[in-house]
């Protein structure tokens, strides 16, 4: 795996040797589309047009999405959150090789987020397993537990165009069909 664009283009992303078949890396097309939307979409870019962005990559796997964002935007710190120690070690190794500031958190996000409260990130990206139960609760907790700051944005990569009810204080500001059945949803706090 490699970073596709930006200042780290063609740099290798470390992958653990025991990468399982249950891992579903985001496609190259989706990562490039995401970066383009974050930088150029008028609705979305107002949340991301600043320097020193803090990014959180939840269900991060090897960190490919976080590294793609850092390669293309002015990012000061990335937080990687995953259930796999091996994945987090691979992400940390890649970050060290690129000279990026990172935090890693070993956490099963479907069971709680107390380990990762108060990160105050500008961009939170989550790519959970498509069969996860309670995705709306996870999105609600990201906002309630200040994982994203009040002016930040949460991006969900999801396997269809249907979502459970989201807390009324949060709004979906933009959605885009990315690849096949995969959609990107962008959430922010209501003004």
Phi, psi and omega per residue, in radians:
X1 nan 2.515 -3.118
X2 -2.402 2.759 2.997
X3 -1.329 2.387 -2.928
X4 -1.571 -0.543 -3.012
X5 -2.640 3.013 3.072
X6 1.457 -2.836 -3.014
X7 -1.186 -0.351 3.107
X8 -1.850 0.316 -3.101
X9 -0.871 2.361 3.115
X10 1.288 0.015 3.084
X11 -1.283 2.502 -3.075
X12 -1.306 2.453 2.981
X13 -1.791 2.138 -3.131
X14 -1.181 2.454 -3.111
X15 -2.238 2.296 3.106
X16 -1.146 2.618 -3.101
X17 -1.179 -0.392 -3.113
X18 -1.727 0.512 3.119
X19 -0.919 2.191 -3.038
X20 -1.595 2.849 3.108
X21 -1.270 -0.246 3.136
X22 -1.406 -0.203 3.111
X23 -1.313 2.358 3.122
X24 -2.161 1.527 3.128
X25 -1.064 2.524 3.059
X26 -1.117 2.489 -3.103
X27 -1.238 2.762 3.093
X28 -1.028 -0.770 -3.133
X29 -1.028 -0.773 -3.107
X30 -1.138 -0.743 3.137
X31 -1.094 -0.741 3.123
X32 -1.162 -0.689 3.094
X33 -1.113 -0.746 3.140
X34 -1.038 -0.863 -3.136
X35 -1.054 -0.741 3.122
X36 -1.074 -0.759 3.120
X37 -1.135 -0.757 3.139
X38 -1.073 -0.610 -3.089
X39 -1.548 -0.589 -2.905
X40 -2.103 -0.298 -3.137
X41 -1.287 2.228 -3.046
X42 -1.088 -0.615 -3.136
X43 -1.233 -0.734 -3.013
X44 -1.486 -0.721 -2.983
X45 -1.113 -0.365 3.096
X46 -1.131 -0.342 3.077
X47 -1.528 -0.254 -2.986
X48 -2.151 0.097 -3.069
X49 -1.519 0.949 3.082
X50 -2.495 2.900 -3.133
X51 -1.635 2.766 3.109
X52 1.209 0.664 -3.126
X53 -1.095 2.511 2.976
X54 -1.812 2.249 -3.065
X55 -2.109 2.444 3.044
X56 -2.128 2.189 3.110
X57 -1.913 1.802 -3.105
X58 -1.646 2.543 -3.001
X59 0.991 0.821 -2.850
X60 -1.247 -0.427 -3.054
X61 0.996 -2.237 -3.130
X62 -1.381 -0.085 3.106
X63 1.520 0.250 -3.067
X64 -0.951 -0.721 -3.126
X65 -1.224 -0.794 3.113
X66 -1.033 -0.729 3.128
X67 -1.188 -0.632 3.116
X68 -1.132 -0.726 3.095
X69 -1.108 -0.808 -3.127
X70 -1.112 -0.532 3.137
X71 -1.253 -0.408 -3.014
X72 -1.990 -0.179 -3.081
X73 -2.314 2.930 -3.139
X74 -1.459 1.572 -3.062
X75 -1.886 2.277 3.118
X76 -1.675 -0.476 -3.092
X77 -2.738 2.502 3.054
X78 -2.129 2.380 2.989
X79 -1.914 2.185 3.084
X80 -1.847 2.298 3.138
X81 -2.226 2.207 -3.138
X82 -2.741 2.912 3.109
X83 -1.577 -0.122 -3.051
X84 -1.896 2.095 3.066
X85 -1.061 -0.692 -3.127
X86 -1.122 -0.715 3.105
X87 -1.116 -0.785 -3.135
X88 -1.130 -0.657 3.087
X89 -1.110 -0.717 3.108
X90 -1.129 -0.726 3.104
X91 -1.096 -0.757 3.137
X92 -1.102 -0.714 3.123
X93 -1.097 -0.779 3.104
X94 -1.069 -0.805 -3.127
X95 -1.055 -0.731 3.111
X96 -1.077 -0.738 3.139
X97 -1.136 -0.531 -3.137
X98 -1.576 -0.171 -3.111
X99 1.334 0.528 -3.121
X100 -1.725 2.532 3.047
X101 -1.436 2.157 -3.133
X102 -2.407 2.713 2.926
X103 -2.110 2.509 3.057
X104 -2.128 2.442 -3.134
X105 -2.275 2.124 3.051
X106 -1.493 1.941 -2.990
X107 -2.780 2.333 2.995
X108 -1.584 1.717 -3.019
X109 -1.135 -0.371 3.109
X110 -1.281 -0.262 -3.117
X111 -1.842 -0.171 3.135
X112 2.655 2.896 -3.069
X113 -2.332 0.355 -3.067
X114 -1.069 -0.515 -3.139
X115 -1.201 -0.336 -3.000
X116 -2.113 0.315 3.109
X117 -1.150 2.707 3.007
X118 1.063 0.706 3.014
X119 -1.426 -0.480 3.119
X120 0.906 0.942 -3.131
X121 -1.455 2.729 3.074
X122 -1.497 -0.630 3.122
X123 -2.274 2.180 3.016
X124 -2.051 2.146 3.130
X125 -1.965 2.277 3.060
X126 -2.284 2.373 -3.108
X127 -2.291 1.251 -3.078
X128 -1.335 2.885 2.990
X129 -1.003 2.428 -3.061
X130 -1.151 -0.317 3.138
X131 -1.666 0.174 -3.133
X132 -1.144 2.479 3.103
X133 -1.678 2.417 3.026
X134 1.506 0.576 -3.113
X135 -1.082 -0.604 3.132
X136 -1.136 -0.632 3.083
X137 -1.123 -0.666 3.100
X138 -1.127 -0.783 3.119
X139 -1.086 -0.777 3.112
X140 -1.007 -0.784 -3.114
X141 -1.161 -0.559 3.087
X142 -1.020 -0.716 3.124
X143 -1.336 -0.822 -3.086
X144 -1.119 -0.613 -3.084
X145 -1.668 0.284 3.048
X146 0.967 0.623 2.995
X147 -1.260 -0.620 2.985
X148 -1.859 2.506 3.125
X149 -1.377 3.009 -3.052
X150 -1.099 -0.436 3.123
X151 -1.810 0.190 -3.066
X152 -1.566 3.135 -3.071
X153 -2.321 2.493 3.075
X154 -1.988 2.263 -3.135
X155 -2.017 2.205 3.121
X156 -1.957 2.187 2.947
X157 -1.627 2.094 -2.979
X158 -2.372 2.616 -3.004
X159 -1.375 -0.016 3.054
X160 -2.763 -3.051 -3.078
X161 -1.716 0.201 -3.126
X162 -1.922 2.394 3.074
X163 -2.266 2.655 3.005
X164 -1.177 2.983 3.114
X165 -1.060 2.312 3.105
X166 -1.779 2.552 3.117
X167 -0.864 2.381 -3.094
X168 -1.098 -0.284 3.118
X169 -1.422 -0.067 -3.139
X170 -2.022 2.444 3.097
X171 -2.204 2.553 3.022
X172 -1.457 1.932 -3.048
X173 -1.544 -0.296 -3.100
X174 -2.917 2.503 2.998
X175 -2.441 2.668 -3.055
X176 -2.600 2.241 2.989
X177 -1.273 2.157 -3.026
X178 -1.699 -1.136 -3.064
X179 -2.491 2.286 3.080
X180 0.860 -2.004 -3.140
X181 -1.681 -0.001 -3.070
X182 -1.431 2.354 3.117
X183 -2.169 2.668 2.973
X184 -1.933 2.245 3.073
X185 -2.044 2.383 -3.119
X186 -2.020 2.168 -3.086
X187 -2.079 2.559 3.042
X188 -2.561 2.827 3.071
X189 -1.220 2.488 3.056
X190 -1.159 2.480 -3.120
X191 -1.273 nan nan
